[in-house]
């Protein structure tokens, strides 16, 4: 066991206030494990002893231990104590400047045009129609007065600086700088503005990243259920898709080693924070195993983090890309879940040599960006207005999730199973065999309710008797009405 007197400096609490919060303790534990200062299998002091050593209330230590156990960093063994999870791979601490990106860039394939899959538009303009979407935010909750003011100010600045006429190099750099600071502070990414490429949507980010790395015939791993536009992009670029299974802890990382021995894997695409569509979070042990396998087999990890902002239970996982020892992750994020799809701002985080290629290709597609919108987004981030908005709507989205869970139990009882996610804007609902979700979706449409069939999420067209129900874009009354229609549809098909 680590000498007792060293626990406070080990967790890097010696420079903080005397009374450390449980989150600071969790961060210290995770940092010590990732850096190799706490090795897998290490026995921790009991909660009373740790509270005495850290000079905090015992409840604070209990909360910290429980959170770290929930995330998979610690394990508790009855009558033995609390240990660092023995299944975590030891991570070597890297020093000095990070080396260049490990993957070589390949010649670009011919331009591939991507058309999204069929959207559920039958009832788009029908009054009273309701949609269980994939997890969009509610535009009605946007701070309209604030957005109007910031857009007017951005427009005024653009006229004064003449950036409307001469393009958006200045505003682009300012936005990338603001995003870099946000990612450093909120997500632990050691990133500078030069390591960010701005795009106009996650699908564009995926296309640019994949086209820079893939050649026809390359093998791409995707999860058995995944984001349809992603695997359609990979297919259009000539990639061969191979699926990895899922369970209640996310991607079955233990299968990847064998798949890499069977195929020359070029890339894996994941949504580890809240897996799409099942919403489960990939735990710490699997995350480290994945990064170790990427290094061992030299494949790239495309990490899409589409809704990091909405994590309701405990502290959110830091992205795979935040690991200081990794060299194989390209990180894709977006502001669309924060401000709605109208604000088309996505971004790719990667080493500067990769970003240089992506920027050149993006310029061919987009030309110059929207200087006014970029200035507006920059100001919203720098002034804290975006953070304030997210804090406010997160409380409402949590209430909407609770409403949907309650209505589902009332309408379906034991005929459904829902693993409550730690965050995100949708629930993954599994139905008993007596309820065929294919027929359920068709019957719901007759009741003016649009729901996506789970078959849409399978790259190999493997049906699963489940639905992804996005709750954020519906208010609580609409959620009750939509769930009632879904229950009525289920009753109708069971007759």
ZAMARGU-4260 file (C-alpha; in steps of 0.2 Angstrom, whole numbers, plus 5000, padded with zeros to 4 digits):
<rodrens>
0) 5000/5000/5000 | 5006/5018/4997 | 5013/5025/5012 | 4999/5034/5022 | 5007/5051/5023
5) 5008/5052/5004 | 4990/5051/4999 | 4987/5069/4999 | 5001/5074/4987 | 4998/5058/4977
10) 4981/5064/4973 | 4988/5081/4970 | 4977/5089/4983 | 4992/5098/4992 | 4989/5114/4983
15) 4970/5114/4984 | 4960/5121/4999 | 4961/5111/5015 | 4943/5104/5012 | 4944/5094/4996
20) 4928/5090/4987 | 4923/5073/4982 | 4925/5077/4964 | 4943/5083/4967 | 4947/5067/4976
25) 4940/5057/4961 | 4950/5067/4949 | 4965/5064/4959 | 4962/5045/4959 | 4959/5044/4941
30) 4974/5055/4937 | 4985/5044/4948 | 4979/5028/4940 | 4981/5035/4922 | 4998/5041/4926
35) 5004/5025/4933 | 5006/5032/4951 | 4992/5020/4957 | 4994/5003/4949 | 4980/4990/4946
40) 4977/4980/4962 | 4983/4993/4974 | 4973/4993/4991 | 4966/5010/4996 | 4964/5015/5014
45) 4947/5013/5021 | 4935/5028/5021 | 4938/5033/5039 | 4957/5032/5037 | 4957/5041/5020
50) 4946/5055/5027 | 4958/5057/5041 | 4973/5058/5029 | 4964/5070/5018 | 4957/5080/5032
55) 4939/5079/5025 | 4922/5072/5030 | 4920/5053/5029 | 4905/5056/5018 | 4916/5065/5005
60) 4927/5050/5004 | 4912/5038/5003 | 4905/5048/4988 | 4922/5049/4979 | 4925/5030/4981
65) 4907/5026/4975 | 4909/5037/4960 | 4926/5030/4955 | 4918/5012/4957 | 4904/5017/4946
70) 4916/5022/4933 | 4926/5006/4934 | 4942/5014/4941 | 4940/5005/4959 | 4932/4989/4965
75) 4926/4984/4982 | 4929/4967/4989 | 4919/4962/5005 | 4929/4961/5021 | 4945/4965/5010
80) 4943/4983/5006 | 4944/4995/4991 | 4956/4992/4977 | 4961/5000/4960 | 4953/4989/4947
85) 4965/4975/4943 | 4958/4974/4925 | 4965/4991/4921 | 4980/4991/4910 | 4995/5000/4917
90) 4998/5017/4908 | 5015/5023/4906 | 5017/5042/4909 | 5023/5051/4894 | 5035/5066/4895
95) 5040/5080/4884 | 5032/5086/4868 | 5020/5073/4860 | 5026/5064/4845 | 5018/5066/4828
100) 5003/5056/4824 | 5006/5038/4822 | 4995/5035/4807 | 5001/5039/4789 | 4990/5049/4778
105) 4984/5041/4762 | 4980/5047/4745 | 4963/5053/4744 | 4949/5043/4735 | 4938/5050/4722
110) 4925/5062/4729 | 4910/5052/4737 | 4893/5060/4738 | 4883/5055/4753 | 4865/5056/4754
115) 4857/5053/4772 | 4845/5038/4774 | 4827/5041/4772 | 4820/5052/4786 | 4803/5050/4794
120) 4794/5064/4785 | 4777/5058/4783 | 4769/5068/4797 | 4782/5083/4796 | 4769/5096/4793
125) 4754/5087/4801 | 4747/5097/4816 | 4747/5087/4832 | 4760/5075/4825 | 4773/5070/4838
130) 4791/5063/4835 | 4802/5052/4846 | 4818/5058/4837 | 4836/5052/4840 | 4839/5064/4854
135) 4838/5082/4847 | 4837/5097/4858 | 4822/5108/4860 | 4824/5124/4850 | 4810/5132/4860
140) 4822/5132/4875 | 4835/5142/4867 | 4838/5160/4875 | 4831/5169/4860 | 4834/5187/4867
145) 4852/5182/4870 | 4855/5175/4853 | 4847/5190/4844 | 4858/5201/4854 | 4874/5191/4851
150) 4870/5190/4832 | 4867/5208/4830 | 4884/5212/4839 | 4893/5199/4828 | 4885/5207/4812
155) 4891/5224/4818 | 4908/5218/4821 | 4909/5209/4805 | 4904/5225/4795 | 4917/5236/4805
160) 4931/5223/4802 | 4926/5220/4784 | 4926/5201/4787 | 4910/5199/4779 | 4918/5203/4762
165) 4936/5196/4765 | 4931/5179/4772 | 4932/5172/4789 | 4951/5167/4793 | 4951/5179/4808
170) 4934/5173/4815 | 4938/5155/4811 | 4954/5156/4822 | 4945/5165/4836 | 4931/5151/4836
175) 4945/5137/4836 | 4954/5146/4850 | 4938/5147/4860 | 4934/5129/4857 | 4951/5124/4862
180) 4950/5133/4879 | 4932/5125/4881 | 4939/5107/4877 | 4954/5110/4889 | 4944/5116/4903
185) 4929/5104/4902 | 4935/5088/4893 | 4953/5087/4898 | 4960/5088/4880 | 4977/5096/4878
190) 4973/5105/4862 | 4977/5121/4853 | 4968/5130/4840 | 4979/5123/4826 | 4973/5106/4831
195) 4955/5109/4827 | 4946/5109/4810 | 4929/5117/4809 | 4915/5109/4799 | 4896/5111/4796
200) 4890/5095/4805 | 4896/5079/4812 | 4893/5070/4795 | 4905/5082/4787 | 4918/5079/4801
205) 4916/5060/4798 | 4918/5061/4779 | 4933/5072/4780 | 4942/5061/4793 | 4937/5045/4785
210) 4942/5051/4767 | 4959/5056/4774 | 4963/5039/4781 | 4954/5026/4771 | 4957/5017/4754
215) 4945/5005/4746 | 4946/4988/4754 | 4952/4995/4771 | 4943/4987/4786 | 4933/4998/4798
220) 4926/4991/4814 | 4909/4997/4819 | 4898/4992/4833 | 4884/4980/4830 | 4872/4995/4832
225) 4878/5011/4827 | 4875/5028/4819 | 4869/5025/4801 | 4877/5040/4792 | 4894/5035/4799
230) 4894/5017/4792 | 4886/5023/4776 | 4900/5035/4773 | 4913/5022/4776 | 4905/5011/4763
235) 4904/5025/4751 | 4923/5026/4753 | 4925/5008/4749 | 4928/5002/4766 | 4924/4984/4772
240) 4913/4985/4788 | 4916/4972/4802 | 4905/4973/4817 | 4909/4972/4836 | 4896/4966/4848
245) 4888/4976/4862 | 4883/4972/4880 | 4877/4982/4895 | 4894/4991/4897 | 4895/4996/4878
250) 4907/4990/4865 | 4915/4972/4868 | 4933/4978/4867 | 4938/4960/4871 | 4933/4955/4853
255) 4944/4968/4845 | 4961/4959/4847 | 4954/4944/4838 | 4946/4954/4824 | 4963/4963/4822
260) 4971/4946/4820 | 4959/4941/4807 | 4959/4957/4797 | 4971/4972/4794 | 4960/4985/4803
265) 4962/5002/4798 | 4950/5011/4809 | 4936/5009/4822 | 4922/5021/4825 | 4914/5023/4842
270) 4903/5034/4852 | 4910/5029/4869 | 4902/5042/4880 | 4884/5038/4877 | 4884/5024/4864
275) 4873/5027/4849 | 4859/5021/4850 | 4859/5011/4866 | 4866/5025/4877 | 4877/5015/4888
280) 4894/5022/4893 | 4910/5013/4890 | 4919/5010/4906 | 4937/5014/4911 | 4944/4997/4909
285) 4937/4995/4892 | 4943/5012/4887 | 4961/5008/4892 | 4960/4991/4883 | 4954/5000/4867
290) 4969/5012/4868 | 4981/4998/4871 | 4974/4988/4856 | 4975/5004/4845 | 4993/5006/4849
295) 4997/4987/4847 | 4988/4985/4830 | 4991/5002/4824 | 4973/5007/4820 | 4964/5024/4821
300) 4950/5027/4834 | 4936/5039/4827 | 4928/5045/4843 | 4912/5054/4841 | 4906/5063/4856
305) 4889/5070/4851 | 4881/5074/4867 | 4895/5076/4880 | 4886/5091/4888 | 4872/5081/4894
310) 4878/5069/4908 | 4866/5068/4923 | 4873/5055/4935 | 4890/5058/4942 | 4904/5066/4933
315) 4906/5063/4915 | 4919/5052/4908 | 4934/5061/4900 | 4935/5057/4881 | 4947/5044/4875
320) 4956/5058/4866 | 4961/5066/4883 | 4973/5052/4888 | 4990/5060/4887 | 4998/5043/4881
325) 4987/5040/4866 | 4992/5044/4848 | 4978/5036/4838 | 4962/5045/4842 | 4953/5058/4831
330) 4940/5067/4841 | 4923/5073/4834 | 4912/5085/4843 | 4897/5097/4839 | 4888/5112/4846
335) 4872/5106/4838 | 4866/5097/4853 | 4869/5113/4863 | 4861/5126/4851 | 4851/5115/4839
340) 4854/5109/4822 | 4851/5127/4815 | 4869/5131/4821 | 4879/5120/4810 | 4896/5120/4820
345) 4905/5103/4822 | 4924/5101/4824 | 4938/5088/4822 | 4952/5087/4835 | 4968/5079/4829
350) 4987/5082/4827 | 4991/5097/4817 | 4997/5088/4802 | 4981/5079/4800 | 4971/5095/4803
355) 4981/5103/4789 | 4974/5090/4777 | 4957/5091/4783 | 4957/5110/4782 | 4962/5109/4764
360) 4948/5097/4760 | 4935/5107/4770 | 4940/5122/4760 | 4936/5113/4744 | 4919/5109/4750
365) 4914/5124/4759 | 4925/5138/4753 | 4924/5151/4767 | 4914/5149/4783 | 4901/5161/4790
370) 4911/5175/4798 | 4895/5181/4807 | 4890/5165/4814 | 4908/5161/4819 | 4910/5177/4828
375) 4893/5174/4837 | 4898/5157/4843 | 4915/5163/4849 | 4907/5177/4859 | 4894/5165/4867
380) 4908/5153/4872 | 4920/5166/4879 | 4906/5176/4888 | 4900/5160/4897 | 4882/5162/4889
385) 4884/5144/4881 | 4888/5137/4898 | 4874/5146/4907 | 4862/5140/4894 | 4868/5122/4895
390) 4866/5122/4914 | 4848/5128/4913 | 4842/5116/4900 | 4851/5101/4908 | 4839/5103/4923
395) 4824/5103/4911 | 4830/5088/4901 | 4833/5078/4917 | 4815/5081/4921 | 4809/5076/4904
400) 4819/5060/4905 | 4811/5056/4922 | 4794/5060/4914 | 4797/5048/4900 | 4803/5034/4911
405) 4788/5036/4922 | 4776/5036/4907 | 4784/5020/4900 | 4782/5011/4916 | 4764/5016/4917
410) 4760/5011/4899 | 4770/4995/4897 | 4775/4989/4914 | 4786/4973/4914 | 4784/4972/4895
415) 4799/4984/4893 | 4817/4985/4900 | 4826/5001/4901 | 4844/5003/4907 | 4844/5020/4914
420) 4859/5029/4905 | 4871/5041/4914 | 4867/5055/4902 | 4861/5059/4884 | 4845/5064/4877
425) 4837/5047/4873 | 4832/5031/4881 | 4835/5014/4873 | 4820/5003/4877 | 4819/4985/4874
430) 4802/4977/4872 | 4796/4959/4877 | 4794/4947/4862 | 4776/4949/4862 | 4778/4967/4855
435) 4785/4967/4838 | 4793/4984/4836 | 4792/4983/4817 | 4773/4982/4818 | 4773/4994/4833
440) 4782/5008/4823 | 4770/5006/4808 | 4754/5006/4820 | 4761/5022/4829 | 4763/5031/4812
445) 4744/5028/4810 | 4742/5037/4827 | 4752/5052/4821 | 4768/5047/4831 | 4784/5044/4822
450) 4797/5032/4829 | 4812/5025/4821 | 4813/5006/4819 | 4829/4999/4827 | 4834/4990/4811
455) 4839/5007/4805 | 4854/5007/4817 | 4861/4990/4811 | 4874/4991/4798 | 4871/4972/4794
460) 4852/4974/4795 | 4850/4964/4811 | 4834/4968/4819 | 4833/4971/4838 | 4817/4972/4847
465) 4820/4989/4854 | 4817/5008/4851 | 4828/5023/4854 | 4816/5037/4861 | 4823/5054/4861
470) 4814/5064/4874 | 4823/5081/4874 | 4814/5089/4860 | 4797/5086/4868 | 4790/5095/4883
475) 4783/5085/4897 | 4765/5086/4891 | 4770/5080/4873 | 4780/5066/4881 | 4765/5060/4890
480) 4754/5061/4874 | 4768/5052/4864 | 4770/5038/4876 | 4751/5036/4877 | 4750/5034/4858
485) 4764/5021/4858 | 4755/5011/4872 | 4739/5012/4861 | 4749/5006/4846 | 4756/4991/4856
490) 4738/4987/4862 | 4732/4988/4844 | 4745/4976/4837 | 4742/4963/4851 | 4724/4960/4848
</rodrens>
